[in-house]
């Protein structure tokens, strides 16, 4: 029984040693993978820096363009507002002129029509006599 116990202990120690060797191999591989990952991340960081710099320049230019566009839109809006006010003023002026001239012109035309009517009726009477 004692020899069986010794064999079991020996097998357990050999298994633990094999497991330790396997874990060492796995940890070495894991270290290599981590080193590759670190190298890739460093390369990514190095190559992405110009992209971010260009992105910053593009963003600042877009901001400048948006500001300029906003200024142009505001100038255009002001111009359109001025044109609209001018058109409203012209329409109001036209209404005032029409109101002030329409009635006197109608009176003068009706007076001229009455005068022409009388003249034609006198001429027709004098021809009839």
Secondary structure, 3 states (H helix, E strand, C coil): CHHHHHHHHHHHHHHHHHHHHHHHHHHHHHHHHHHHHHHHHHHHHHHHHHHHHHHHHHHHHHHHHHHHHHHHHHHHHHHHHHHHHHHHHHHHHHHHHHHHHHHHHHHHHHHHHHHHHHHHHHHHHHHHC
